C-alpha cells in the first residue's frame, strides 16, 4: 500500500535525483518527471532496485499537455499526490543585447511557467486528500546576479514571487507552498573543488545536492505546516558574506 507519493521534476540528474532518492528512503513512492529518457529511467530503476517504488514519466514541463498527462498517470498509478518538488530548469548566460526571443521564452517556460502549471494541476489532486506540500527550487540568482543572467534571474525571481502567491491561494486547501534558493551546489566531481572554492562560504564548504534534498524533506514534513509562503536560502552563507576588493 502506498502511503505517500512525491513528484520530482527534473529528477534525472543532480539536485533532482538527490531529492528523488531522499524521498524514496523515507518510503515515498516517487514519480521521476524528466525530459531525458535515459537519465530519468535510470533514476527510477535505481530507486526500484533498493526496494522502494518509482516510475519514470517523460515530461517536458514547458508544455501544459505534458504536465496534465504526468499528473493523470501519477494518480492512475498511486492514487494520490502528497508532495510536488518543482526542480526542473534550464540555465545559461546570454548577452542581453543578443539573446533571441526563442531562448528567452524557453527559459521562462521551462523554469517559471512550469512551476505555475505543475502546482495548479497537482493542487487539484491534493485538495481532495487533505492538502500537501509544494516545494519550488528557485536560486540565489533571484536575489543576486552576474552579467548575462537576465532570463535565468527573471525566472528564479518569478518563482519566489509565485511561491507566496500560491501559498495564499492554496491555503484554504491546507497546501503548503515554499521555495528553496540554493547557492553553489556542486553536482559534478566534488573532489575537483579547491580550498578557495570552499572558503568562499561561511560553512567552509561548497554545497551538495544532499543539502537541498534534506531541506525538501523538512518542508514536506506535515509537522512543519506552519512554514508556508517563505524562501529558504541554502548557500553556506555566501549571500551574507561581505566582500571588499
Phi, psi and omega in degrees: 000130179276122180269321180217148180230139177235140170254129175238116178277147181064040187266013182286331184210171169057226184299317181299319179295318178298320178295314179301315180295321181296317179291324177299321179293341177262018174072022171280146163283134188245130172257116178269101181262107193212140179281332181276107184298319184295307183286327177296313179295324179298317178300313180297317180297319180295321177294315180298329181292343179272355183099351175280178184243132178209150171227149175258131174234116179295123187217124168263103188291352176280354183245123183299320182294329175292319179297314180299318179294318180300316180293317180299317179294325177297313180295320178299321183279315189244347174084349184198164173224120182259327184221138171238128173247109178276092186249333186302140179189161176244146174232172179162153179247126183221133175301122183296341178277350184240340186298134181271166184297322182296321179293315177303311183297320182296318180292314180295318181294318182286319187272325188246307179304322181298324181295318178295309187286325174297316180295317180298312183292322179290323180299328177299328178277315183301322186293340178273354182232040174064035171094194183169195183226130174245127183238120183255124179272105178264229180187154172294349174294348175288339185236357177205156189217161164245164178300149172070026181244023189302312184294315180296314180298318179297319181293319182285325173295323177297323178298319180299314179293318180297327181299310182286333176293315178293324177301321178292314184291324185268359184299327181291347177258008183060039177253119176277138177229120181223160178240143171248133179248092179288148169265229180284106176246114184278117180254359177260219181278106183298331184289347180275354180288148181266167176299323179297323177301311182294321186284357172290347187251144171301328181288350181068019177202154172284152181284163177236161176304329179298331177297321179285321178300318180298322179293323178297318178299319179297312183289335180280343182293123183295341176291344181255031186283006171276353180261110177204148179077013186250173180235121180257111179275124179236093188216017180064016179088004187300321182287351178257359184276123178280128184235127175248139177241000000 
